Amino acid sequence: MLPPVPLMGWLFAGALIARKHPRTGMGLSVSGLILLWLSCSLAPAVLIQDWLLKPPAALSPATLDTLSRRSTAEHPVAIVMLGGGRDPMAADYGQANLSEVSMTRLRYGVWLARHSHLPMAYSGGVGWAQAGETSEAVIADRILREEYSLEPRWLEPRSRDTEENARLMVPLLMRDGVEHIILVTHALHMPRALRQFETAAAGQIQITPAPVSELSLDDIPLLNWMPSGSGMKAMHAALHELIGLWVTT
């Protein structure tokens, strides 16, 4: 469903139709090339983010300070980080490692924890399209202990997607009296993650979003419309979340 596969099919169809219907085939080919160009550009991805996904704003220092002061031993405010993929065997480390996406979320969660002294939770198992037995949560626990000298209070190692992140993590938190969480995930992913956690919490846990890595335009406008590897990656992620949001509505 995601580019470039549909657009490759579009171009192939245009080439076939052009044999008998040159104008129609040429029109399909040209429009396919335009769409392929846009699917590799940053600007359309930012437009999808800002106009359709509409992620919440970044967590402000004032809000973090307020939540830190509100947290108590009986009803702690938890920092919940969501997994975003893993490498079953990273050759450089000689063991399983978190993906770049997961590490970005983990690093921000650590930053929040050190500035607020709030307890951390990590949710992530082995995704549907992944192999291996070591879950993201287990890898994150090891990284937090060995590289940051921090210990997460809650680990949820069985979830395979965002819906399971919420459904399996919320009961763990509620069991320990958590009534408020700071949810950490990418800005593009935040609308869908918020929906799933709000559904799972059913009003019993308040959720404050803490999005990370919001897409932003380049300082040179022309570059925003030029095909690039980063543009393709951003567009792929934006369309993935847009489709996911529609499917889970």
LUMGU-843659 format. One line per field, with one value per residue (C-alpha): residue number from 1; residue in one letter; z, x, y. Coordinates in steps of 0.05 Angstrom, whole numbers, padded with zeros to 5 digits. Layout:
nr	c(NUM; ...)
rest	c(a; ...)
zz	c(Z; ...)
xx	c(X; ...)
yy	c(Y; ...)
// end
This chain:
nr	c(1; 2; 3; 4; 5; 6; 7; 8; 9; 10; 11; 12; 13; 14; 15; 16; 17; 18; 19; 20; 21; 22; 23; 24; 25; 26; 27; 28; 29; 30; 31; 32; 33; 34; 35; 36; 37; 38; 39; 40; 41; 42; 43; 44; 45; 46; 47; 48; 49; 50; 51; 52; 53; 54; 55; 56; 57; 58; 59; 60; 61; 62; 63; 64; 65; 66; 67; 68; 69; 70; 71; 72; 73; 74; 75; 76; 77; 78; 79; 80; 81; 82; 83; 84; 85; 86; 87; 88; 89; 90; 91; 92; 93; 94; 95; 96; 97; 98; 99; 100; 101; 102; 103; 104; 105; 106; 107; 108; 109; 110; 111; 112; 113; 114; 115; 116; 117; 118; 119; 120; 121; 122; 123; 124; 125; 126; 127; 128; 129; 130; 131; 132; 133; 134; 135; 136; 137; 138; 139; 140; 141; 142; 143; 144; 145; 146; 147; 148; 149; 150; 151; 152; 153; 154; 155; 156; 157; 158; 159; 160; 161; 162; 163; 164; 165; 166; 167; 168; 169; 170; 171; 172; 173; 174; 175; 176; 177; 178; 179; 180; 181; 182; 183; 184; 185; 186; 187; 188; 189; 190; 191; 192; 193; 194; 195; 196; 197; 198; 199; 200; 201; 202; 203; 204; 205; 206; 207; 208; 209; 210; 211; 212; 213; 214; 215; 216; 217; 218; 219; 220; 221; 222; 223; 224; 225; 226; 227; 228; 229; 230; 231; 232; 233; 234; 235; 236; 237; 238; 239; 240; 241; 242; 243; 244; 245; 246; 247; 248; 249)
rest	c(m; l; p; p; v; p; l; m; g; w; l; f; a; g; a; l; i; a; r; k; h; p; r; t; g; m; g; l; s; v; s; g; l; i; l; l; w; l; s; c; s; l; a; p; a; v; l; i; q; d; w; l; l; k; p; p; a; a; l; s; p; a; t; l; d; t; l; s; r; r; s; t; a; e; h; p; v; a; i; v; m; l; g; g; g; r; d; p; m; a; a; d; y; g; q; a; n; l; s; e; v; s; m; t; r; l; r; y; g; v; w; l; a; r; h; s; h; l; p; m; a; y; s; g; g; v; g; w; a; q; a; g; e; t; s; e; a; v; i; a; d; r; i; l; r; e; e; y; s; l; e; p; r; w; l; e; p; r; s; r; d; t; e; e; n; a; r; l; m; v; p; l; l; m; r; d; g; v; e; h; i; i; l; v; t; h; a; l; h; m; p; r; a; l; r; q; f; e; t; a; a; a; g; q; i; q; i; t; p; a; p; v; s; e; l; s; l; d; d; i; p; l; l; n; w; m; p; s; g; s; g; m; k; a; m; h; a; a; l; h; e; l; i; g; l; w; v; t; t)
zz	c(00000; 00011; -00041; -00083; -00098; -00119; -00161; -00196; -00214; -00238; -00285; -00310; -00325; -00362; -00405; -00422; -00439; -00482; -00534; -00553; -00522; -00525; -00493; -00435; -00424; -00428; -00378; -00329; -00337; -00327; -00266; -00238; -00245; -00211; -00153; -00148; -00144; -00089; -00051; -00044; -00022; 00049; 00037; 00023; 00086; 00128; 00098; 00115; 00186; 00197; 00159; 00167; 00226; 00269; 00325; 00391; 00408; 00443; 00519; 00552; 00611; 00652; 00641; 00658; 00722; 00742; 00731; 00769; 00830; 00823; 00826; 00893; 00917; 00918; 00851; 00809; 00742; 00693; 00631; 00580; 00520; 00461; 00420; 00346; 00322; 00337; 00304; 00323; 00317; 00311; 00286; 00318; 00387; 00378; 00406; 00393; 00392; 00386; 00319; 00306; 00317; 00384; 00407; 00392; 00437; 00491; 00492; 00500; 00555; 00591; 00583; 00613; 00670; 00689; 00688; 00727; 00768; 00746; 00738; 00668; 00631; 00564; 00520; 00462; 00443; 00376; 00319; 00270; 00214; 00259; 00278; 00340; 00412; 00448; 00458; 00452; 00525; 00546; 00500; 00526; 00598; 00584; 00550; 00606; 00659; 00623; 00586; 00627; 00696; 00701; 00719; 00688; 00736; 00686; 00626; 00577; 00530; 00494; 00450; 00374; 00354; 00381; 00402; 00443; 00471; 00502; 00520; 00556; 00588; 00618; 00667; 00692; 00708; 00739; 00785; 00815; 00824; 00763; 00744; 00696; 00643; 00597; 00530; 00489; 00415; 00348; 00329; 00268; 00310; 00368; 00342; 00334; 00399; 00438; 00409; 00430; 00500; 00512; 00492; 00536; 00596; 00590; 00628; 00688; 00667; 00643; 00584; 00568; 00500; 00493; 00418; 00391; 00323; 00291; 00217; 00197; 00131; 00108; 00110; 00034; 00005; -00060; -00022; 00009; -00059; -00084; -00081; -00027; 00017; 00079; 00041; 00020; 00092; 00120; 00068; 00080; 00155; 00145; 00098; 00143; 00202; 00160; 00135; 00205; 00234; 00182; 00191; 00267; 00266)
xx	c(00000; 00059; 00105; 00141; 00104; 00036; 00070; 00113; 00049; 00019; 00078; 00076; 00002; 00015; 00067; 00020; -00039; 00005; 00010; -00063; -00082; -00021; -00052; -00082; -00019; 00024; -00022; -00016; 00060; 00069; 00023; 00058; 00125; 00099; 00071; 00136; 00174; 00129; 00133; 00208; 00203; 00201; 00149; 00089; 00107; 00106; 00039; 00009; 00036; 00010; -00056; -00080; -00045; -00041; 00004; 00004; 00057; 00121; 00120; 00138; 00187; 00132; 00085; 00141; 00156; 00082; 00075; 00139; 00112; 00045; 00075; 00072; 00095; 00024; 00003; 00066; 00067; 00100; 00141; 00118; 00163; 00137; 00180; 00192; 00232; 00295; 00355; 00355; 00431; 00472; 00541; 00576; 00549; 00547; 00476; 00406; 00398; 00343; 00329; 00343; 00269; 00268; 00333; 00306; 00246; 00289; 00338; 00281; 00250; 00316; 00322; 00252; 00267; 00331; 00297; 00236; 00259; 00196; 00195; 00200; 00162; 00179; 00130; 00154; 00158; 00174; 00136; 00092; 00144; 00204; 00241; 00279; 00261; 00292; 00239; 00249; 00233; 00289; 00338; 00316; 00323; 00395; 00412; 00382; 00421; 00488; 00492; 00450; 00453; 00378; 00327; 00258; 00202; 00155; 00172; 00120; 00155; 00097; 00064; 00071; 00038; 00010; -00057; -00022; 00026; -00034; -00075; -00018; 00017; -00044; -00061; 00011; 00009; -00060; -00040; 00013; -00033; -00011; -00064; -00024; 00028; 00074; 00070; 00135; 00134; 00147; 00104; 00077; 00058; 00029; -00043; -00052; -00016; -00059; -00122; -00102; -00080; -00142; -00184; -00146; -00146; -00220; -00214; -00177; -00109; -00095; -00047; 00001; 00034; 00109; 00122; 00193; 00224; 00169; 00181; 00204; 00221; 00291; 00316; 00325; 00254; 00275; 00306; 00238; 00211; 00273; 00273; 00320; 00330; 00307; 00246; 00227; 00235; 00193; 00138; 00136; 00128; 00075; 00033; 00042; 00012; -00043; -00066; -00059; -00101; -00156; -00155; -00161; -00218)
yy	c(00000; 00047; 00078; 00062; -00003; 00027; 00080; 00028; -00009; 00057; 00068; -00004; 00002; 00067; 00034; -00024; 00021; 00067; 00012; 00018; 00085; 00130; 00191; 00154; 00114; 00177; 00211; 00154; 00152; 00226; 00229; 00168; 00201; 00264; 00224; 00184; 00250; 00276; 00210; 00222; 00294; 00324; 00379; 00332; 00291; 00355; 00374; 00306; 00314; 00385; 00382; 00310; 00277; 00340; 00314; 00351; 00402; 00383; 00375; 00441; 00446; 00478; 00419; 00370; 00407; 00408; 00333; 00320; 00356; 00321; 00251; 00214; 00146; 00119; 00150; 00161; 00196; 00148; 00162; 00110; 00098; 00059; 00012; 00025; -00034; -00074; -00107; -00181; -00182; -00119; -00140; -00081; -00097; -00173; -00176; -00151; -00076; -00024; 00009; 00082; 00098; 00062; 00093; 00163; 00150; 00118; 00176; 00226; 00185; 00185; 00260; 00268; 00221; 00257; 00325; 00302; 00242; 00206; 00129; 00100; 00046; 00013; -00025; -00067; -00140; -00173; -00140; -00177; -00171; -00186; -00249; -00271; -00280; -00220; -00167; -00092; -00083; -00131; -00095; -00027; -00051; -00072; -00006; 00035; -00002; -00009; 00057; 00105; 00074; 00077; 00024; 00024; 00007; -00025; -00069; -00096; -00146; -00180; -00126; -00132; -00066; -00001; -00030; -00083; -00031; 00003; -00059; -00093; -00034; 00002; -00055; -00057; 00017; 00016; -00041; 00005; 00064; 00104; 00155; 00198; 00181; 00219; 00182; 00183; 00166; 00199; 00258; 00223; 00162; 00202; 00211; 00136; 00120; 00170; 00139; 00069; 00089; 00130; 00071; 00023; 00071; 00084; 00149; 00118; 00144; 00215; 00219; 00276; 00268; 00279; 00273; 00270; 00284; 00325; 00335; 00405; 00439; 00454; 00525; 00523; 00518; 00485; 00426; 00410; 00391; 00354; 00277; 00251; 00190; 00229; 00254; 00183; 00159; 00216; 00206; 00132; 00143; 00197; 00154; 00093; 00131; 00163; 00095; 00066; 00122; 00110; 00035; 00039; 00090)
// end
